[in-house]
Amino acid sequence: MSDQTYIEKQEKVAQFIRYLENELKVLRKSQIAAGWGQRNALYAHVNADYTLQEKVLNSKGKWEHITFQCNVLQGILKLLLPHRDIYGIYNISDMRREFEELLKLAEKKEEYEIADLIHQYKIRFLNAF
């Protein structure tokens, strides 16, 4: 970690933020596709005289899971982006602290699925250095 210059660290953080933003775009596209899949499953359910409940529930569960991931990722970005100043310089130590506090809060509230996603992104963030 000490081998990297200040500028290299800033570039790594910028790459990580771009990765998160791109990941959110991909998830949003998946969310839209899952929403259409849910709609189509519901139409098929109605047209089959209400005999395809499992298909409807599966498509609903898929959409809910993707939406959950989108919401967590959007929340992480919302917390990290303010740690960039007007010159585009990131406060890396504040970002680390933000991840730690967010993880502790999720665990305290027993939101273990959220904590798991936060932990995954935290590891990616730390591995950037």
MDAnalysis code that builds the backbone (N, CA, C; Angstrom):
import MDAnalysis as mda
import numpy as np

u = mda.Universe.empty(387, n_residues=129, atom_resindex=np.repeat(np.arange(129), 3), trajectory=True)
u.add_TopologyAttr("name", ["N", "CA", "C"] * 129)
u.add_TopologyAttr("resid", np.arange(1, 130))
u.add_TopologyAttr("resname", ["MET", "SER", "ASP", "GLN", "THR", "TYR", "ILE", "GLU", "LYS", "GLN", "GLU", "LYS", "VAL", "ALA", "GLN", "PHE", "ILE", "ARG", "TYR", "LEU", "GLU", "ASN", "GLU", "LEU", "LYS", "VAL", "LEU", "ARG", "LYS", "SER", "GLN", "ILE", "ALA", "ALA", "GLY", "TRP", "GLY", "GLN", "ARG", "ASN", "ALA", "LEU", "TYR", "ALA", "HIS", "VAL", "ASN", "ALA", "ASP", "TYR", "THR", "LEU", "GLN", "GLU", "LYS", "VAL", "LEU", "ASN", "SER", "LYS", "GLY", "LYS", "TRP", "GLU", "HIS", "ILE", "THR", "PHE", "GLN", "CYS", "ASN", "VAL", "LEU", "GLN", "GLY", "ILE", "LEU", "LYS", "LEU", "LEU", "LEU", "PRO", "HIS", "ARG", "ASP", "ILE", "TYR", "GLY", "ILE", "TYR", "ASN", "ILE", "SER", "ASP", "MET", "ARG", "ARG", "GLU", "PHE", "GLU", "GLU", "LEU", "LEU", "LYS", "LEU", "ALA", "GLU", "LYS", "LYS", "GLU", "GLU", "TYR", "GLU", "ILE", "ALA", "ASP", "LEU", "ILE", "HIS", "GLN", "TYR", "LYS", "ILE", "ARG", "PHE", "LEU", "ASN", "ALA", "PHE"])
u.atoms.positions = np.array([
    [0.823, -1.184, 0.000],
    [0.000, 0.000, 0.000],
    [0.869, 1.250, 0.000],
    [1.985, 1.241, 0.701],
    [2.854, 2.401, 0.766],
    [3.605, 2.601, -0.550],
    [3.621, 1.592, -1.422],
    [4.303, 1.704, -2.700],
    [3.574, 2.664, -3.639],
    [2.289, 2.771, -3.473],
    [1.495, 3.596, -4.362],
    [1.611, 5.070, -3.983],
    [1.637, 5.876, -5.005],
    [1.650, 7.313, -4.758],
    [0.235, 7.789, -4.469],
    [0.169, 8.988, -3.989],
    [-1.125, 9.597, -3.675],
    [-2.029, 9.623, -4.911],
    [-1.472, 9.994, -6.043],
    [-2.243, 10.073, -7.285],
    [-2.735, 8.693, -7.701],
    [-1.893, 7.678, -7.580],
    [-2.305, 6.320, -7.929],
    [-3.462, 5.857, -7.056],
    [-3.422, 6.190, -5.773],
    [-4.521, 5.826, -4.871],
    [-5.805, 6.524, -5.282],
    [-5.696, 7.790, -5.644],
    [-6.877, 8.535, -6.081],
    [-7.469, 7.928, -7.351],
    [-6.601, 7.508, -8.259],
    [-7.066, 6.862, -9.494],
    [-7.778, 5.544, -9.190],
    [-7.251, 4.793, -8.228],
    [-7.871, 3.517, -7.835],
    [-9.256, 3.757, -7.233],
    [-9.388, 4.790, -6.417],
    [-10.692, 5.103, -5.834],
    [-11.666, 5.529, -6.933],
    [-11.201, 6.341, -7.865],
    [-12.054, 6.774, -8.978],
    [-12.507, 5.569, -9.803],
    [-11.598, 4.612, -10.023],
    [-11.957, 3.387, -10.746],
    [-13.003, 2.597, -9.976],
    [-12.844, 2.526, -8.666],
    [-13.804, 1.809, -7.834],
    [-15.186, 2.464, -7.912],
    [-15.238, 3.790, -7.853],
    [-16.517, 4.505, -7.956],
    [-17.150, 4.251, -9.321],
    [-16.351, 4.291, -10.380],
    [-16.879, 4.001, -11.726],
    [-17.400, 2.565, -11.790],
    [-16.684, 1.645, -11.144],
    [-17.142, 0.253, -11.088],
    [-18.521, 0.170, -10.419],
    [-18.683, 0.854, -9.276],
    [-19.969, 0.840, -8.575],
    [-21.077, 1.438, -9.433],
    [-20.781, 2.545, -10.092],
    [-21.789, 3.189, -10.946],
    [-22.181, 2.289, -12.107],
    [-21.195, 1.615, -12.699],
    [-21.480, 0.684, -13.790],
    [-22.270, -0.518, -13.286],
    [-21.897, -1.020, -12.120],
    [-22.607, -2.150, -11.515],
    [-24.076, -1.782, -11.277],
    [-24.316, -0.552, -10.838],
    [-25.683, -0.092, -10.609],
    [-26.460, -0.026, -11.921],
    [-25.820, 0.421, -12.995],
    [-26.482, 0.461, -14.310],
    [-26.870, -0.940, -14.759],
    [-25.958, -1.887, -14.580],
    [-26.228, -3.279, -14.971],
    [-27.390, -3.840, -14.147],
    [-27.372, -3.573, -12.846],
    [-28.450, -4.056, -11.980],
    [-29.786, -3.422, -12.358],
    [-29.781, -2.146, -12.703],
    [-31.022, -1.472, -13.102],
    [-31.597, -2.097, -14.368],
    [-30.733, -2.438, -15.325],
    [-31.203, -3.114, -16.541],
    [-31.793, -4.478, -16.197],
    [-31.133, -5.190, -15.294],
    [-31.651, -6.490, -14.856],
    [-32.980, -6.325, -14.126],
    [-33.099, -5.255, -13.365],
    [-34.329, -4.982, -12.638],
    [-35.492, -4.752, -13.605],
    [-35.229, -4.010, -14.658],
    [-36.266, -3.759, -15.664],
    [-36.664, -5.062, -16.340],
    [-35.676, -5.862, -16.727],
    [-35.961, -7.153, -17.371],
    [-36.745, -8.062, -16.432],
    [-36.372, -8.073, -15.157],
    [-37.091, -8.905, -14.182],
    [-38.511, -8.395, -13.975],
    [-38.692, -7.088, -14.037],
    [-40.035, -6.516, -13.932],
    [-40.928, -6.963, -15.087],
    [-40.364, -6.943, -16.284],
    [-41.123, -7.432, -17.436],
    [-41.389, -8.929, -17.319],
    [-40.429, -9.655, -16.804],
    [-40.623, -11.093, -16.589],
    [-41.736, -11.354, -15.588],
    [-41.791, -10.524, -14.567],
    [-42.855, -10.649, -13.563],
    [-44.219, -10.355, -14.200],
    [-44.271, -9.318, -15.003],
    [-45.514, -8.966, -15.698],
    [-45.955, -10.117, -16.613],
    [-45.002, -10.662, -17.381],
    [-45.339, -11.756, -18.297],
    [-45.796, -12.997, -17.545],
    [-45.165, -13.274, -16.409],
    [-45.570, -14.426, -15.602],
    [-46.985, -14.229, -15.062],
    [-47.305, -13.012, -14.695],
    [-48.655, -12.730, -14.199],
    [-49.690, -12.900, -15.302],
    [-49.387, -12.409, -16.502],
    [-50.306, -12.602, -17.634],
    [-50.496, -14.088, -17.938],
    [-49.391, -14.847, -17.921],
    [-49.481, -16.292, -18.176],
    [-50.316, -16.963, -17.095],
    [-50.168, -16.522, -15.875],
    [-50.929, -17.051, -14.743],
    [-52.424, -16.816, -14.945],
    [-52.779, -15.616, -15.343],
    [-54.192, -15.286, -15.578],
    [-54.737, -16.089, -16.755],
    [-53.963, -16.176, -17.827],
    [-54.417, -16.897, -19.025],
    [-54.483, -18.401, -18.811],
    [-53.808, -18.909, -17.797],
    [-53.825, -20.347, -17.497],
    [-54.798, -20.641, -16.358],
    [-55.812, -19.803, -16.230],
    [-56.831, -19.971, -15.187],
    [-56.214, -20.042, -13.790],
    [-55.250, -19.191, -13.544],
    [-54.645, -19.024, -12.217],
    [-53.988, -20.304, -11.680],
    [-53.265, -20.992, -12.566],
    [-52.610, -22.235, -12.160],
    [-51.084, -22.135, -12.116],
    [-50.548, -20.962, -12.321],
    [-49.089, -20.807, -12.383],
    [-48.556, -19.936, -11.244],
    [-49.052, -20.196, -10.043],
    [-48.647, -19.391, -8.894],
    [-47.135, -19.439, -8.650],
    [-46.559, -20.621, -8.805],
    [-45.127, -20.770, -8.542],
    [-44.295, -19.903, -9.492],
    [-44.688, -19.861, -10.741],
    [-43.981, -19.034, -11.722],
    [-44.070, -17.551, -11.339],
    [-45.228, -17.113, -10.901],
    [-45.417, -15.718, -10.495],
    [-44.554, -15.412, -9.274],
    [-44.574, -16.309, -8.296],
    [-43.792, -16.091, -7.083],
    [-42.284, -16.086, -7.358],
    [-41.841, -16.967, -8.241],
    [-40.419, -16.996, -8.598],
    [-39.989, -15.710, -9.287],
    [-40.809, -15.236, -10.216],
    [-40.448, -14.005, -10.923],
    [-40.510, -12.799, -9.981],
    [-41.446, -12.821, -9.050],
    [-41.526, -11.745, -8.059],
    [-40.296, -11.755, -7.156],
    [-39.892, -12.938, -6.716],
    [-38.705, -13.063, -5.868],
    [-37.443, -12.589, -6.575],
    [-37.317, -12.906, -7.860],
    [-36.158, -12.459, -8.638],
    [-36.125, -10.936, -8.709],
    [-37.259, -10.325, -9.010],
    [-37.333, -8.869, -9.091],
    [-37.014, -8.226, -7.741],
    [-37.551, -8.784, -6.662],
    [-37.296, -8.232, -5.323],
    [-35.826, -8.327, -4.945],
    [-35.171, -9.431, -5.296],
    [-33.753, -9.598, -4.973],
    [-32.897, -8.574, -5.721],
    [-33.161, -8.394, -6.995],
    [-32.400, -7.423, -7.788],
    [-32.660, -6.007, -7.276],
    [-33.906, -5.703, -6.933],
    [-34.243, -4.385, -6.397],
    [-33.522, -4.137, -5.083],
    [-33.449, -5.159, -4.257],
    [-32.727, -5.070, -2.986],
    [-31.258, -4.724, -3.230],
    [-30.622, -5.431, -4.162],
    [-29.223, -5.167, -4.487],
    [-29.039, -3.737, -5.005],
    [-29.950, -3.295, -5.861],
    [-29.886, -1.923, -6.387],
    [-29.973, -0.906, -5.261],
    [-30.887, -1.116, -4.348],
    [-31.071, -0.167, -3.253],
    [-29.846, -0.086, -2.349],
    [-29.244, -1.224, -2.053],
    [-28.042, -1.228, -1.214],
    [-26.894, -0.528, -1.929],
    [-26.688, -0.845, -3.188],
    [-25.595, -0.236, -3.948],
    [-25.808, 1.269, -4.105],
    [-27.035, 1.662, -4.345],
    [-27.337, 3.088, -4.462],
    [-27.063, 3.805, -3.137],
    [-27.389, 3.158, -2.034],
    [-27.106, 3.733, -0.720],
    [-25.618, 3.873, -0.464],
    [-24.842, 2.868, -0.870],
    [-23.390, 2.936, -0.699],
    [-22.827, 4.105, -1.502],
    [-23.253, 4.229, -2.749],
    [-22.775, 5.341, -3.573],
    [-23.163, 6.683, -2.977],
    [-24.367, 6.764, -2.461],
    [-24.838, 8.013, -1.869],
    [-23.979, 8.412, -0.667],
    [-23.484, 7.432, 0.058],
    [-22.627, 7.719, 1.209],
    [-21.181, 8.024, 0.821],
    [-20.700, 7.418, -0.251],
    [-19.295, 7.590, -0.619],
    [-19.034, 8.848, -1.449],
    [-19.953, 9.202, -2.314],
    [-19.697, 10.325, -3.224],
    [-19.464, 11.659, -2.531],
    [-20.092, 11.959, -1.404],
    [-19.795, 13.234, -0.745],
    [-18.362, 13.347, -0.210],
    [-17.617, 12.263, -0.234],
    [-16.239, 12.295, 0.248],
    [-15.258, 12.677, -0.862],
    [-15.788, 13.336, -1.876],
    [-14.966, 13.852, -2.969],
    [-15.097, 15.371, -2.945],
    [-13.971, 16.056, -3.022],
    [-14.037, 17.516, -2.978],
    [-14.265, 18.090, -4.379],
    [-14.267, 19.414, -4.474],
    [-14.579, 20.052, -5.765],
    [-13.502, 19.802, -6.819],
    [-12.335, 19.351, -6.391],
    [-11.247, 19.052, -7.327],
    [-11.234, 17.583, -7.734],
    [-12.176, 16.814, -7.219],
    [-12.248, 15.393, -7.546],
    [-11.357, 14.524, -6.688],
    [-10.853, 15.069, -5.590],
    [-9.967, 14.321, -4.688],
    [-10.828, 13.630, -3.627],
    [-10.613, 12.329, -3.473],
    [-11.375, 11.539, -2.513],
    [-10.662, 11.504, -1.166],
    [-11.439, 11.552, -0.112],
    [-10.908, 11.375, 1.240],
    [-11.024, 9.888, 1.568],
    [-9.958, 9.168, 1.311],
    [-9.967, 7.706, 1.404],
    [-10.222, 7.233, 2.835],
    [-9.628, 7.885, 3.821],
    [-9.820, 7.445, 5.206],
    [-11.269, 7.637, 5.638],
    [-11.919, 8.710, 5.197],
    [-13.337, 8.906, 5.511],
    [-14.208, 7.848, 4.824],
    [-13.821, 7.467, 3.626],
    [-14.582, 6.434, 2.910],
    [-14.459, 5.093, 3.627],
    [-13.255, 4.770, 4.093],
    [-13.072, 3.531, 4.868],
    [-13.939, 3.552, 6.118],
    [-13.901, 4.688, 6.809],
    [-14.689, 4.827, 8.035],
    [-16.184, 4.704, 7.733],
    [-16.625, 5.251, 6.616],
    [-18.034, 5.168, 6.214],
    [-18.448, 3.714, 6.014],
    [-17.592, 2.930, 5.353],
    [-17.877, 1.502, 5.173],
    [-17.996, 0.809, 6.527],
    [-17.061, 1.093, 7.430],
    [-17.080, 0.462, 8.760],
    [-18.350, 0.814, 9.521],
    [-18.716, 2.083, 9.530],
    [-19.909, 2.524, 10.255],
    [-21.178, 1.929, 9.648],
    [-21.225, 1.879, 8.325],
    [-22.389, 1.317, 7.653],
    [-22.520, -0.176, 7.948],
    [-21.404, -0.866, 7.950],
    [-21.398, -2.295, 8.253],
    [-21.843, -2.548, 9.692],
    [-21.328, -1.768, 10.629],
    [-21.724, -1.916, 12.029],
    [-23.209, -1.634, 12.219],
    [-23.722, -0.618, 11.534],
    [-25.137, -0.278, 11.643],
    [-26.015, -1.409, 11.117],
    [-25.645, -1.974, 9.985],
    [-26.422, -3.083, 9.414],
    [-26.414, -4.287, 10.344],
    [-25.257, -4.575, 10.935],
    [-25.172, -5.706, 11.857],
    [-25.955, -5.436, 13.134],
    [-25.891, -4.202, 13.613],
    [-26.633, -3.844, 14.824],
    [-28.139, -4.002, 14.617],
    [-28.601, -3.649, 13.427],
    [-30.029, -3.774, 13.113],
    [-30.389, -5.185, 12.639],
    [-29.393, -6.074, 12.660],
    [-29.566, -7.465, 12.242],
    [-30.032, -7.584, 10.795],
    [-29.540, -6.681, 9.970],
    [-29.799, -6.714, 8.527],
    [-28.612, -7.407, 7.867],
    [-28.578, -8.729, 8.015],
    [-27.399, -9.482, 7.622],
    [-27.209, -9.563, 6.114],
    [-28.291, -9.543, 5.349],
    [-28.151, -9.542, 3.895],
    [-27.526, -8.233, 3.424],
    [-27.963, -7.133, 4.034],
    [-27.385, -5.833, 3.702],
    [-25.921, -5.801, 4.131],
    [-25.649, -6.293, 5.319],
    [-24.275, -6.321, 5.828],
    [-23.373, -7.138, 4.904],
    [-23.881, -8.237, 4.376],
    [-23.094, -9.067, 3.476],
    [-22.731, -8.307, 2.203],
    [-23.698, -7.618, 1.611],
    [-23.417, -6.838, 0.404],
    [-22.437, -5.706, 0.692],
    [-22.630, -5.017, 1.801],
    [-21.711, -3.937, 2.185],
    [-20.304, -4.495, 2.357],
    [-20.220, -5.645, 3.012],
    [-18.911, -6.266, 3.237],
    [-18.231, -6.612, 1.910],
    [-18.999, -7.132, 0.957],
    [-18.435, -7.477, -0.353],
    [-17.854, -6.243, -1.047],
    [-18.603, -5.141, -1.013],
    [-18.119, -3.912, -1.650],
    [-16.961, -3.297, -0.865],
    [-16.984, -3.448, 0.435],
    [-15.877, -2.953, 1.266],
    [-14.584, -3.692, 0.905],
    [-14.664, -4.998, 0.755],
    [-13.496, -5.800, 0.375],
    [-12.968, -5.355, -0.990],
    [-13.869, -5.130, -1.927],
    [-13.440, -4.640, -3.246],
    [-12.739, -3.289, -3.135],
    [-13.299, -2.429, -2.280],
    [-12.705, -1.109, -2.063],
    [-11.301, -1.235, -1.482],
    [-11.155, -2.056, -0.456],
    [-9.852, -2.222, 0.194],
    [-8.838, -2.918, -0.733],
    [-9.329, -3.809, -1.574],
    [-8.440, -4.515, -2.495],
    [-7.966, -3.611, -3.632],
    [-8.605, -2.471, -3.812],
    [-8.186, -1.543, -4.848],
    [-6.797, -0.983, -4.567],
    [-6.374, -1.097, -3.320],
    [-5.064, -0.560, -2.941],
    [-4.113, -1.700, -2.788],
])
